[in-house]
Every structure is written in C-alpha cells, then in structure tokens.
Amino acid sequence: MRQVFIRGIISLVWFAVAIINGISGKLENAALSVLVGCVILYSAYTAWKKRR
C-alpha cells in the first residue's frame, strides 16, 4: 500500500510541475509533465486495484 501512496504523491508533484510550466509558457514541457503524471497515476491505480 505504501507504493500506491508514493506513486500518488509523485504524480501530484508532476502535475504541479506541469502547472508551473504552463504558467511560465513552456507548453511542451507542461504537456510532457501531464503525460508523465498520468502514467504514474495510472500505475498507482493499477497497483491499488491489484491489492483490492
């Protein structure tokens, strides 16, 4: 269960980076950060579903 929480926190960090990049005008980096955050969040979700 600890892995799910860590992956969730890491994905939130990536989404925060995406917001910062979007505000600063670096839209390519923001899109990449959102993509990475979604992949990590999906990984956390699948690990959580497997444990349930």
C-alpha positions as CSV (number, residue, x, y, z in Angstrom):
1,M,0.0,0.0,0.0
2,R,3.0,2.3,0.6
3,Q,3.9,2.1,-3.1
4,V,0.5,3.3,-4.0
5,F,0.8,6.4,-1.8
6,I,4.3,7.1,-3.0
7,R,3.2,6.9,-6.7
8,G,0.3,9.1,-5.9
9,I,2.5,11.7,-4.3
10,I,5.0,11.6,-7.2
11,S,2.2,12.0,-9.7
12,L,0.9,15.1,-7.8
13,V,4.4,16.5,-8.0
14,W,4.5,16.0,-11.7
15,F,1.1,17.7,-12.1
16,A,2.4,20.7,-10.0
17,V,5.4,20.9,-12.3
18,A,3.0,20.9,-15.3
19,I,1.1,23.8,-13.8
20,I,4.3,25.7,-13.2
21,N,5.5,25.0,-16.8
22,G,2.1,26.1,-18.1
23,I,2.1,29.4,-16.2
24,S,5.7,30.1,-17.4
25,G,4.7,29.5,-21.0
26,K,6.6,26.3,-21.6
27,L,3.6,24.4,-23.0
28,E,5.7,21.5,-24.5
29,N,7.2,20.7,-21.1
30,A,3.8,21.2,-19.5
31,A,2.2,18.6,-21.8
32,L,5.1,16.2,-21.2
33,S,4.7,16.6,-17.4
34,V,1.0,16.0,-17.6
35,L,1.7,12.8,-19.6
36,V,4.2,11.5,-17.1
37,G,1.9,12.4,-14.2
38,C,-0.9,10.4,-15.8
39,V,1.3,7.4,-16.5
40,I,2.4,7.3,-12.8
41,L,-1.1,7.9,-11.6
42,Y,-2.3,5.0,-13.8
43,S,0.4,2.9,-12.4
44,A,-0.7,3.7,-8.8
45,Y,-4.3,2.9,-9.7
46,T,-3.5,-0.5,-11.2
47,A,-1.4,-1.4,-8.1
48,W,-4.2,-0.3,-5.9
49,K,-6.8,-2.4,-7.9
50,K,-4.5,-5.4,-7.8
51,R,-4.2,-5.2,-4.0
52,R,-8.0,-4.9,-3.5
